[in-house]
């Protein structure tokens, strides 16, 4: 099996062609930006926490196929999750991209197992996830801006 074919699995190609949950989220109460200068990838994650659950989550950015597909997949995985569950999923994802070992039951994020053969791309794959976790840990965005009066 060729490493490159392994890297660009169908799931990755599909998310790259048809990104899910892409664009700003007007109702977001958390936001964080991720930057991967070694590859030139950018990713912002917008999410709305409803209580302790992620009610809505979107991303916006530009960069390589791996970074954008990973961010797209991340949004589909984290919607509805609590911060603790999101952290746990990220640990699983990180394990997969650094070791290449993907358990059978982890179908979609397992598509990123091929990334482990390209260590420089691990940062591409984790960029969106880092931004999401930072958004979860960050301060809420104020619902109204009181400092800006025209
Ligand atoms: Zn990249």
Backbone and ligand atoms as CSV (ligand in chain L), in Angstrom:
chain,resi,resn,atom,element,x,y,z
A,1,UNK,N,N,0.850,-1.197,0.000
A,1,UNK,CA,C,0.000,0.000,0.000
A,1,UNK,C,C,0.889,1.252,0.000
A,2,UNK,N,N,0.615,2.182,-0.882
A,2,UNK,CA,C,1.463,3.373,-0.923
A,2,UNK,C,C,1.104,4.331,0.215
A,3,UNK,N,N,2.127,4.958,0.746
A,3,UNK,CA,C,1.919,5.861,1.878
A,3,UNK,C,C,1.009,7.026,1.508
A,4,UNK,N,N,1.202,7.554,0.296
A,4,UNK,CA,C,0.404,8.714,-0.095
A,4,UNK,C,C,-1.060,8.363,-0.256
A,5,UNK,N,N,-1.321,7.204,-0.850
A,5,UNK,CA,C,-2.712,6.763,-0.983
A,5,UNK,C,C,-3.316,6.588,0.393
A,6,UNK,N,N,-2.494,6.105,1.303
A,6,UNK,CA,C,-2.892,5.915,2.687
A,6,UNK,C,C,-3.230,7.254,3.333
A,7,UNK,N,N,-2.403,8.259,3.041
A,7,UNK,CA,C,-2.567,9.573,3.655
A,7,UNK,C,C,-3.862,10.231,3.181
A,8,UNK,N,N,-4.066,10.207,1.862
A,8,UNK,CA,C,-5.248,10.889,1.338
A,8,UNK,C,C,-6.392,9.910,1.145
A,9,UNK,N,N,-6.873,9.398,2.217
A,9,UNK,CA,C,-7.995,8.472,2.164
A,9,UNK,C,C,-9.263,9.168,1.700
A,10,UNK,N,N,-10.225,8.354,1.323
A,10,UNK,CA,C,-11.495,8.861,0.800
A,10,UNK,C,C,-12.162,9.866,1.738
A,11,UNK,N,N,-12.138,9.580,3.024
A,11,UNK,CA,C,-12.780,10.466,4.000
A,11,UNK,C,C,-12.146,11.854,3.961
A,12,UNK,N,N,-10.813,11.884,3.840
A,12,UNK,CA,C,-10.090,13.153,3.826
A,12,UNK,C,C,-10.409,13.916,2.539
A,13,UNK,N,N,-10.381,13.202,1.419
A,13,UNK,CA,C,-10.691,13.833,0.131
A,13,UNK,C,C,-12.113,14.385,0.129
A,14,UNK,N,N,-13.017,13.625,0.705
A,14,UNK,CA,C,-14.418,14.033,0.730
A,14,UNK,C,C,-14.618,15.292,1.578
A,15,UNK,N,N,-14.003,15.329,2.764
A,15,UNK,CA,C,-14.138,16.513,3.621
A,15,UNK,C,C,-13.450,17.720,2.999
A,16,UNK,N,N,-12.403,17.455,2.222
A,16,UNK,CA,C,-11.701,18.556,1.584
A,16,UNK,C,C,-12.540,19.149,0.450
A,17,UNK,N,N,-13.222,18.276,-0.269
A,17,UNK,CA,C,-14.063,18.727,-1.379
A,17,UNK,C,C,-15.341,19.374,-0.891
A,18,UNK,N,N,-15.926,18.787,0.137
A,18,UNK,CA,C,-17.207,19.287,0.656
A,18,UNK,C,C,-17.082,19.526,2.148
A,19,UNK,N,N,-16.422,20.620,2.542
A,19,UNK,CA,C,-16.212,20.855,3.984
A,19,UNK,C,C,-17.542,20.967,4.720
A,20,UNK,N,N,-17.623,20.353,5.874
A,20,UNK,CA,C,-18.831,20.432,6.698
A,20,UNK,C,C,-18.681,21.600,7.680
A,21,UNK,N,N,-19.788,22.273,7.954
A,21,UNK,CA,C,-19.827,23.316,8.993
A,21,UNK,C,C,-18.759,24.382,8.770
A,22,UNK,N,N,-18.611,24.804,7.527
A,22,UNK,CA,C,-17.622,25.816,7.220
A,22,UNK,C,C,-18.253,27.202,7.229
A,23,UNK,N,N,-17.555,28.161,7.816
A,23,UNK,CA,C,-18.025,29.538,7.850
A,23,UNK,C,C,-18.174,30.018,9.277
A,24,UNK,N,N,-18.353,31.323,9.434
A,24,UNK,CA,C,-18.516,31.880,10.779
A,24,UNK,C,C,-19.861,31.456,11.352
A,25,UNK,N,N,-19.894,31.366,12.666
A,25,UNK,CA,C,-21.143,31.020,13.345
A,25,UNK,C,C,-21.631,32.272,14.077
A,26,UNK,N,N,-22.714,32.882,13.565
A,26,UNK,CA,C,-23.167,34.150,14.150
A,26,UNK,C,C,-23.530,34.030,15.631
A,27,UNK,N,N,-24.009,32.864,16.046
A,27,UNK,CA,C,-24.456,32.691,17.424
A,27,UNK,C,C,-23.357,32.152,18.338
A,28,UNK,N,N,-22.121,32.109,17.845
A,28,UNK,CA,C,-21.022,31.542,18.647
A,28,UNK,C,C,-20.813,32.328,19.929
A,29,UNK,N,N,-20.553,31.622,21.026
A,29,UNK,CA,C,-20.148,32.309,22.248
A,29,UNK,C,C,-18.707,31.977,22.638
A,30,UNK,N,N,-18.053,31.191,21.797
A,30,UNK,CA,C,-16.620,30.919,21.973
A,30,UNK,C,C,-15.959,30.930,20.602
A,31,UNK,N,N,-14.741,31.431,20.570
A,31,UNK,CA,C,-13.992,31.399,19.327
A,31,UNK,C,C,-12.513,31.260,19.650
A,32,UNK,N,N,-11.763,30.577,18.784
A,32,UNK,CA,C,-10.310,30.508,18.935
A,32,UNK,C,C,-9.694,30.348,17.557
A,33,UNK,N,N,-8.489,30.843,17.430
A,33,UNK,CA,C,-7.797,30.792,16.156
A,33,UNK,C,C,-6.567,29.912,16.277
A,34,UNK,N,N,-6.322,29.103,15.270
A,34,UNK,CA,C,-5.122,28.263,15.227
A,34,UNK,C,C,-4.294,28.598,14.004
A,35,UNK,N,N,-2.990,28.479,14.159
A,35,UNK,CA,C,-2.058,28.890,13.132
A,35,UNK,C,C,-0.950,27.833,13.049
A,36,UNK,N,N,-0.670,27.358,11.858
A,36,UNK,CA,C,0.424,26.401,11.674
A,36,UNK,C,C,1.389,26.970,10.648
A,37,UNK,N,N,2.322,27.845,11.109
A,37,UNK,CA,C,3.173,28.570,10.161
A,37,UNK,C,C,4.071,27.663,9.318
A,38,UNK,N,N,4.431,26.471,9.812
A,38,UNK,CA,C,5.328,25.616,9.036
A,38,UNK,C,C,4.680,25.166,7.725
A,39,UNK,N,N,3.362,25.136,7.682
A,39,UNK,CA,C,2.662,24.710,6.458
A,39,UNK,C,C,1.828,25.839,5.877
A,40,UNK,N,N,1.589,26.892,6.671
A,40,UNK,CA,C,0.762,28.007,6.211
A,40,UNK,C,C,-0.718,27.780,6.427
A,41,UNK,N,N,-1.061,26.904,7.373
A,41,UNK,CA,C,-2.474,26.615,7.641
A,41,UNK,C,C,-3.036,27.572,8.689
A,42,UNK,N,N,-4.279,27.978,8.467
A,42,UNK,CA,C,-5.010,28.824,9.406
A,42,UNK,C,C,-6.347,28.172,9.686
A,43,UNK,N,N,-6.786,28.271,10.916
A,43,UNK,CA,C,-8.101,27.718,11.226
A,43,UNK,C,C,-8.713,28.453,12.409
A,44,UNK,N,N,-9.910,28.978,12.219
A,44,UNK,CA,C,-10.674,29.551,13.321
A,44,UNK,C,C,-11.827,28.626,13.625
A,45,UNK,N,N,-12.080,28.445,14.900
A,45,UNK,CA,C,-13.207,27.596,15.301
A,45,UNK,C,C,-14.198,28.450,16.087
A,46,UNK,N,N,-15.454,28.364,15.691
A,46,UNK,CA,C,-16.546,29.077,16.355
A,46,UNK,C,C,-17.459,28.029,16.964
A,47,UNK,N,N,-17.807,28.221,18.205
A,47,UNK,CA,C,-18.771,27.266,18.764
A,47,UNK,C,C,-19.702,27.946,19.753
A,48,UNK,N,N,-20.856,27.338,19.887
A,48,UNK,CA,C,-21.826,27.812,20.855
A,48,UNK,C,C,-22.006,26.730,21.901
A,49,UNK,N,N,-21.663,27.098,23.124
A,49,UNK,CA,C,-21.873,26.175,24.226
A,49,UNK,C,C,-23.291,26.355,24.735
A,50,UNK,N,N,-24.034,25.270,24.777
A,50,UNK,CA,C,-25.361,25.266,25.392
A,50,UNK,C,C,-25.225,24.492,26.689
A,51,UNK,N,N,-25.159,25.218,27.819
A,51,UNK,CA,C,-24.840,24.547,29.071
A,51,UNK,C,C,-23.427,24.012,28.969
A,52,UNK,N,N,-23.233,22.701,29.169
A,52,UNK,CA,C,-21.876,22.173,29.047
A,52,UNK,C,C,-21.695,21.368,27.750
A,53,UNK,N,N,-22.617,21.540,26.818
A,53,UNK,CA,C,-22.528,20.818,25.543
A,53,UNK,C,C,-22.255,21.781,24.384
A,54,UNK,N,N,-21.564,21.273,23.364
A,54,UNK,CA,C,-21.342,22.058,22.156
A,54,UNK,C,C,-22.601,21.968,21.299
A,55,UNK,N,N,-23.360,23.073,21.269
A,55,UNK,CA,C,-24.614,23.077,20.520
A,55,UNK,C,C,-24.382,23.205,19.027
A,56,UNK,N,N,-23.484,24.117,18.666
A,56,UNK,CA,C,-23.125,24.314,17.266
A,56,UNK,C,C,-21.638,24.534,17.195
A,57,UNK,N,N,-21.022,24.106,16.097
A,57,UNK,CA,C,-19.588,24.322,15.926
A,57,UNK,C,C,-19.276,24.458,14.444
A,58,UNK,N,N,-18.506,25.480,14.104
A,58,UNK,CA,C,-18.096,25.680,12.712
A,58,UNK,C,C,-16.615,26.042,12.681
A,59,UNK,N,N,-16.054,25.975,11.480
A,59,UNK,CA,C,-14.658,26.396,11.320
A,59,UNK,C,C,-14.535,27.237,10.064
A,60,UNK,N,N,-13.470,27.987,10.007
A,60,UNK,CA,C,-13.168,28.806,8.847
A,60,UNK,C,C,-11.657,28.838,8.731
A,61,UNK,N,N,-11.147,28.836,7.543
A,61,UNK,CA,C,-9.701,28.899,7.426
A,61,UNK,C,C,-9.228,28.565,6.034
A,62,UNK,N,N,-7.917,28.428,5.928
A,62,UNK,CA,C,-7.313,28.089,4.652
A,62,UNK,C,C,-6.043,27.315,4.934
A,63,UNK,N,N,-5.628,26.538,3.970
A,63,UNK,CA,C,-4.409,25.763,4.152
A,63,UNK,C,C,-4.477,24.467,3.379
A,64,UNK,N,N,-3.629,23.520,3.770
A,64,UNK,CA,C,-3.515,22.270,3.024
A,64,UNK,C,C,-4.751,21.391,3.225
A,65,UNK,N,N,-4.855,20.381,2.374
A,65,UNK,CA,C,-5.998,19.469,2.401
A,65,UNK,C,C,-6.142,18.794,3.757
A,66,UNK,N,N,-5.025,18.401,4.350
A,66,UNK,CA,C,-5.094,17.700,5.633
A,66,UNK,C,C,-5.683,18.610,6.710
A,67,UNK,N,N,-5.216,19.857,6.768
A,67,UNK,CA,C,-5.677,20.762,7.825
A,67,UNK,C,C,-7.160,21.078,7.682
A,68,UNK,N,N,-7.606,21.301,6.463
A,68,UNK,CA,C,-9.006,21.693,6.262
A,68,UNK,C,C,-9.949,20.500,6.416
A,69,UNK,N,N,-9.528,19.345,5.917
A,69,UNK,CA,C,-10.360,18.150,6.054
A,69,UNK,C,C,-10.462,17.747,7.523
A,70,UNK,N,N,-9.364,17.892,8.236
A,70,UNK,CA,C,-9.362,17.526,9.650
A,70,UNK,C,C,-10.275,18.442,10.450
A,71,UNK,N,N,-10.229,19.747,10.144
A,71,UNK,CA,C,-11.090,20.701,10.851
A,71,UNK,C,C,-12.563,20.407,10.550
A,72,UNK,N,N,-12.856,20.086,9.296
A,72,UNK,CA,C,-14.225,19.759,8.899
A,72,UNK,C,C,-14.722,18.526,9.654
A,73,UNK,N,N,-13.905,17.482,9.658
A,73,UNK,CA,C,-14.279,16.249,10.355
A,73,UNK,C,C,-14.431,16.509,11.855
A,74,UNK,N,N,-13.536,17.314,12.400
A,74,UNK,CA,C,-13.567,17.646,13.829
A,74,UNK,C,C,-14.925,18.238,14.215
A,75,UNK,N,N,-15.447,19.147,13.368
A,75,UNK,CA,C,-16.730,19.776,13.719
A,75,UNK,C,C,-17.845,18.730,13.785
A,76,UNK,N,N,-17.782,17.728,12.884
A,76,UNK,CA,C,-18.827,16.695,12.889
A,76,UNK,C,C,-18.699,15.791,14.112
A,77,UNK,N,N,-17.475,15.646,14.609
A,77,UNK,CA,C,-17.243,14.768,15.755
A,77,UNK,C,C,-17.586,15.435,17.084
A,78,UNK,N,N,-17.374,16.761,17.155
A,78,UNK,CA,C,-17.496,17.443,18.454
A,78,UNK,C,C,-18.882,18.007,18.743
A,79,UNK,N,N,-19.702,18.137,17.722
A,79,UNK,CA,C,-21.040,18.675,17.959
A,79,UNK,C,C,-21.786,17.788,18.952
A,80,UNK,N,N,-22.356,18.420,19.974
A,80,UNK,CA,C,-23.116,17.683,20.977
A,80,UNK,C,C,-22.291,17.162,22.135
A,81,UNK,N,N,-20.962,17.326,22.040
A,81,UNK,CA,C,-20.084,16.792,23.083
A,81,UNK,C,C,-19.841,17.824,24.191
A,82,UNK,N,N,-19.491,17.320,25.379
A,82,UNK,CA,C,-19.052,18.197,26.465
A,82,UNK,C,C,-17.559,18.465,26.280
A,83,UNK,N,N,-17.030,19.413,27.048
A,83,UNK,CA,C,-15.600,19.730,26.953
A,83,UNK,C,C,-14.754,18.509,27.292
A,84,UNK,N,N,-15.179,17.737,28.294
A,84,UNK,CA,C,-14.417,16.549,28.701
A,84,UNK,C,C,-14.426,15.493,27.587
A,85,UNK,N,N,-15.587,15.326,26.952
A,85,UNK,CA,C,-15.680,14.360,25.853
A,85,UNK,C,C,-14.851,14.811,24.649
A,86,UNK,N,N,-14.855,16.130,24.408
A,86,UNK,CA,C,-14.076,16.676,23.301
A,86,UNK,C,C,-12.589,16.420,23.534
A,87,UNK,N,N,-12.154,16.628,24.764
A,87,UNK,CA,C,-10.756,16.395,25.130
A,87,UNK,C,C,-10.386,14.931,24.903
A,88,UNK,N,N,-11.286,14.026,25.274
A,88,UNK,CA,C,-11.041,12.591,25.133
A,88,UNK,C,C,-10.950,12.199,23.646
A,89,UNK,N,N,-11.856,12.768,22.848
A,89,UNK,CA,C,-11.817,12.485,21.407
A,89,UNK,C,C,-10.522,12.985,20.791
A,90,UNK,N,N,-10.085,14.162,21.260
A,90,UNK,CA,C,-8.827,14.694,20.738
A,90,UNK,C,C,-7.661,13.763,21.088
A,91,UNK,N,N,-7.671,13.231,22.315
A,91,UNK,CA,C,-6.604,12.299,22.714
A,91,UNK,C,C,-6.583,11.085,21.787
A,92,UNK,N,N,-7.768,10.571,21.449
A,92,UNK,CA,C,-7.860,9.433,20.524
A,92,UNK,C,C,-7.311,9.809,19.152
A,93,UNK,N,N,-7.724,10.998,18.687
A,93,UNK,CA,C,-7.284,11.459,17.379
A,93,UNK,C,C,-5.768,11.634,17.358
A,94,UNK,N,N,-5.240,12.228,18.421
A,94,UNK,CA,C,-3.799,12.455,18.513
A,94,UNK,C,C,-3.041,11.134,18.495
A,95,UNK,N,N,-3.577,10.151,19.210
A,95,UNK,CA,C,-2.987,8.814,19.238
A,95,UNK,C,C,-2.940,8.222,17.821
A,96,UNK,N,N,-4.039,8.396,17.097
A,96,UNK,CA,C,-4.134,7.843,15.741
A,96,UNK,C,C,-3.122,8.505,14.803
A,97,UNK,N,N,-3.025,9.838,14.846
A,97,UNK,CA,C,-2.133,10.515,13.895
A,97,UNK,C,C,-0.661,10.383,14.279
A,98,UNK,N,N,-0.369,10.080,15.543
A,98,UNK,CA,C,1.040,9.929,15.918
A,98,UNK,C,C,1.508,8.478,15.852
A,99,UNK,N,N,0.599,7.514,16.006
A,99,UNK,CA,C,1.017,6.106,15.986
A,99,UNK,C,C,0.536,5.361,14.738
A,100,UNK,N,N,-0.523,5.873,14.099
A,100,UNK,CA,C,-1.071,5.162,12.945
A,100,UNK,C,C,-1.976,4.018,13.335
A,101,UNK,N,N,-2.178,3.817,14.631
A,101,UNK,CA,C,-3.053,2.740,15.090
A,101,UNK,C,C,-4.469,3.253,15.286
A,102,UNK,N,N,-5.374,2.818,14.427
A,102,UNK,CA,C,-6.763,3.235,14.540
A,102,UNK,C,C,-7.632,2.023,14.833
A,103,UNK,N,N,-8.264,2.003,15.989
A,103,UNK,CA,C,-9.177,0.899,16.293
A,103,UNK,C,C,-10.314,0.849,15.271
A,104,UNK,N,N,-10.792,-0.333,14.981
A,104,UNK,CA,C,-11.849,-0.544,13.984
A,104,UNK,C,C,-13.043,0.386,14.164
A,105,UNK,N,N,-13.477,0.535,15.412
A,105,UNK,CA,C,-14.728,1.251,15.644
A,105,UNK,C,C,-14.616,2.758,15.416
A,106,UNK,N,N,-13.389,3.253,15.354
A,106,UNK,CA,C,-13.206,4.682,15.085
A,106,UNK,C,C,-13.051,4.848,13.586
A,107,UNK,N,N,-14.174,4.959,12.873
A,107,UNK,CA,C,-14.113,4.903,11.416
A,107,UNK,C,C,-13.579,6.184,10.792
A,108,UNK,N,N,-14.257,7.306,11.051
A,108,UNK,CA,C,-13.896,8.512,10.319
A,108,UNK,C,C,-12.566,9.126,10.754
A,109,UNK,N,N,-12.368,9.295,12.053
A,109,UNK,CA,C,-11.100,9.913,12.457
A,109,UNK,C,C,-9.934,8.954,12.193
A,110,UNK,N,N,-10.239,7.675,12.064
A,110,UNK,CA,C,-9.216,6.687,11.707
A,110,UNK,C,C,-8.622,6.912,10.330
A,111,UNK,N,N,-9.346,7.668,9.485
A,111,UNK,CA,C,-8.852,7.968,8.139
A,111,UNK,C,C,-7.547,8.753,8.189
A,112,UNK,N,N,-7.280,9.374,9.339
A,112,UNK,CA,C,-6.078,10.193,9.470
A,112,UNK,C,C,-4.865,9.397,9.959
A,113,UNK,N,N,-5.016,8.075,10.057
A,113,UNK,CA,C,-3.917,7.240,10.534
A,113,UNK,C,C,-2.666,7.390,9.657
A,114,UNK,N,N,-2.881,7.588,8.339
A,114,UNK,CA,C,-1.755,7.701,7.414
A,114,UNK,C,C,-0.846,8.885,7.705
A,115,UNK,N,N,-1.363,9.865,8.446
A,115,UNK,CA,C,-0.591,11.069,8.760
A,115,UNK,C,C,0.661,10.730,9.575
A,116,UNK,N,N,0.614,9.648,10.348
A,116,UNK,CA,C,1.749,9.331,11.227
A,116,UNK,C,C,3.046,9.104,10.446
A,117,UNK,N,N,2.930,8.709,9.159
A,117,UNK,CA,C,4.114,8.481,8.330
A,117,UNK,C,C,4.734,9.805,7.866
A,118,UNK,N,N,4.023,10.909,8.088
A,118,UNK,CA,C,4.501,12.230,7.673
A,118,UNK,C,C,4.471,13.161,8.891
A,119,UNK,N,N,5.492,13.058,9.745
A,119,UNK,CA,C,5.443,13.787,11.029
A,119,UNK,C,C,5.193,15.284,10.881
A,120,UNK,N,N,5.661,15.872,9.781
A,120,UNK,CA,C,5.460,17.316,9.605
A,120,UNK,C,C,3.983,17.650,9.439
A,121,UNK,N,N,3.170,16.655,9.034
A,121,UNK,CA,C,1.757,16.920,8.787
A,121,UNK,C,C,0.883,16.738,10.025
A,122,UNK,N,N,1.483,16.244,11.102
A,122,UNK,CA,C,0.686,16.022,12.315
A,122,UNK,C,C,0.101,17.350,12.806
A,123,UNK,N,N,0.912,18.416,12.709
A,123,UNK,CA,C,0.420,19.739,13.126
A,123,UNK,C,C,-0.729,20.207,12.240
A,124,UNK,N,N,-0.690,19.816,10.972
A,124,UNK,CA,C,-1.796,20.158,10.064
A,124,UNK,C,C,-3.079,19.478,10.555
A,125,UNK,N,N,-2.930,18.203,10.906
A,125,UNK,CA,C,-4.094,17.403,11.282
A,125,UNK,C,C,-4.691,17.823,12.623
A,126,UNK,N,N,-3.848,18.313,13.526
A,126,UNK,CA,C,-4.348,18.641,14.870
A,126,UNK,C,C,-4.736,20.117,15.011
A,127,UNK,N,N,-4.448,20.924,14.002
A,127,UNK,CA,C,-4.680,22.378,14.097
A,127,UNK,C,C,-6.115,22.733,14.504
A,128,UNK,N,N,-7.076,22.200,13.781
A,128,UNK,CA,C,-8.475,22.518,14.077
A,128,UNK,C,C,-8.901,22.031,15.452
A,129,UNK,N,N,-8.390,20.871,15.836
A,129,UNK,CA,C,-8.724,20.302,17.151
A,129,UNK,C,C,-8.187,21.190,18.269
A,130,UNK,N,N,-6.947,21.663,18.080
A,130,UNK,CA,C,-6.365,22.564,19.089
A,130,UNK,C,C,-7.210,23.824,19.229
A,131,UNK,N,N,-7.607,24.370,18.074
A,131,UNK,CA,C,-8.416,25.592,18.102
A,131,UNK,C,C,-9.731,25.332,18.842
A,132,UNK,N,N,-10.338,24.177,18.592
A,132,UNK,CA,C,-11.608,23.847,19.247
A,132,UNK,C,C,-11.426,23.730,20.759
A,133,UNK,N,N,-10.358,23.052,21.180
A,133,UNK,CA,C,-10.135,22.889,22.621
A,133,UNK,C,C,-9.832,24.231,23.270
A,134,UNK,N,N,-9.082,25.078,22.550
A,134,UNK,CA,C,-8.807,26.415,23.073
A,134,UNK,C,C,-10.091,27.231,23.184
A,135,UNK,N,N,-10.965,27.075,22.202
A,135,UNK,CA,C,-12.242,27.793,22.251
A,135,UNK,C,C,-13.049,27.339,23.472
A,136,UNK,N,N,-13.009,26.037,23.754
A,136,UNK,CA,C,-13.757,25.507,24.899
A,136,UNK,C,C,-13.197,26.027,26.218
A,137,UNK,N,N,-11.860,26.222,26.265
A,137,UNK,CA,C,-11.228,26.681,27.499
A,137,UNK,C,C,-11.289,28.192,27.635
A,138,UNK,N,N,-11.535,28.880,26.505
A,138,UNK,CA,C,-11.439,30.333,26.507
A,138,UNK,C,C,-12.597,31.017,27.196
A,139,UNK,N,N,-12.478,32.326,27.278
A,139,UNK,CA,C,-13.537,33.128,27.886
A,139,UNK,C,C,-14.696,33.259,26.908
A,140,UNK,N,N,-15.906,33.287,27.433
A,140,UNK,CA,C,-17.053,33.496,26.549
A,140,UNK,C,C,-16.982,34.855,25.864
A,141,UNK,N,N,-17.472,34.898,24.647
A,141,UNK,CA,C,-17.593,36.174,23.950
A,141,UNK,C,C,-18.780,36.898,24.554
A,142,UNK,N,N,-18.660,38.188,24.897
A,142,UNK,CA,C,-19.823,38.904,25.416
A,142,UNK,C,C,-20.943,38.911,24.392
A,143,UNK,N,N,-22.143,38.722,24.854
A,143,UNK,CA,C,-23.298,38.655,23.965
A,143,UNK,C,C,-23.520,39.987,23.256
A,144,UNK,N,N,-23.254,41.065,23.967
A,144,UNK,CA,C,-23.402,42.379,23.349
A,144,UNK,C,C,-22.113,43.158,23.549
A,145,UNK,N,N,-21.753,43.972,22.572
A,145,UNK,CA,C,-20.550,44.796,22.715
A,145,UNK,C,C,-20.974,46.172,23.197
A,146,UNK,N,N,-20.505,46.529,24.369
A,146,UNK,CA,C,-20.915,47.800,24.930
A,146,UNK,C,C,-19.872,48.880,24.738
A,147,UNK,N,N,-18.701,48.465,24.213
A,147,UNK,CA,C,-17.610,49.427,24.067
A,147,UNK,C,C,-17.691,50.184,22.744
A,148,UNK,N,N,-18.429,49.613,21.785
A,148,UNK,CA,C,-18.430,50.189,20.448
A,148,UNK,C,C,-19.740,50.906,20.171
A,149,UNK,N,N,-19.742,52.215,20.380
A,149,UNK,CA,C,-20.955,52.990,20.110
A,149,UNK,C,C,-20.702,54.014,19.016
A,150,UNK,N,N,-21.535,54.001,17.991
A,150,UNK,CA,C,-21.347,54.972,16.922
A,150,UNK,C,C,-22.133,56.227,17.217
L,1,ZN,ZN,ZN,-0.822,21.795,6.423
